[in-house]
Amino acid sequence: MMTDSYEVEKLVGMIGEKRKYLAKLTNDFQKRKLQEEILFLEKQVLPILRRETTLLYSDITNYVEGKIADAVDADCNALLMFIPLGDITEKCVIGVINPKTQRIGQSNIDSMEISVDSMGVEGREVEVINMEV
């Protein structure tokens, strides 16, 4: 289970407020400066804050670290893993990120398509949401 900290929730709220204000601006210079600030907060500050304050329970962290070590030992270059982020007994929604035709580091991934063909939790269908890289 993953829980955002108060600081992360507060920053996400501030970014949302800035986005609303951005929609109201008419001055191009002000818009550009505010867009730069929003991007800085989203791409630079928020990931650091999440990494330092988000609570990802230790059992999951230990499991993931162990599987990453296993993949490295097996000489893998990547790892595909399903990680439940909370209770999936009521409803299960899986986010899928397809890096197809995306640049990662110095290389382009041009032939990977990740999908969930068929999965059920206690007889219920699982909803799949495609997410951006």
Secondary structure, 3 states (H helix, E strand, C coil): CEECCHHHHHHHHHHHHHHHHHHHCCCHHHHHHHHHHHHHHHHHHHHHHHHHHCEECHHHHHHHHHHHHHHHHCCCCCCCCCCCCCCCCCCCEEEEECCCCEEECCEEECCCCCCCCCCEECCEECEEEEECC
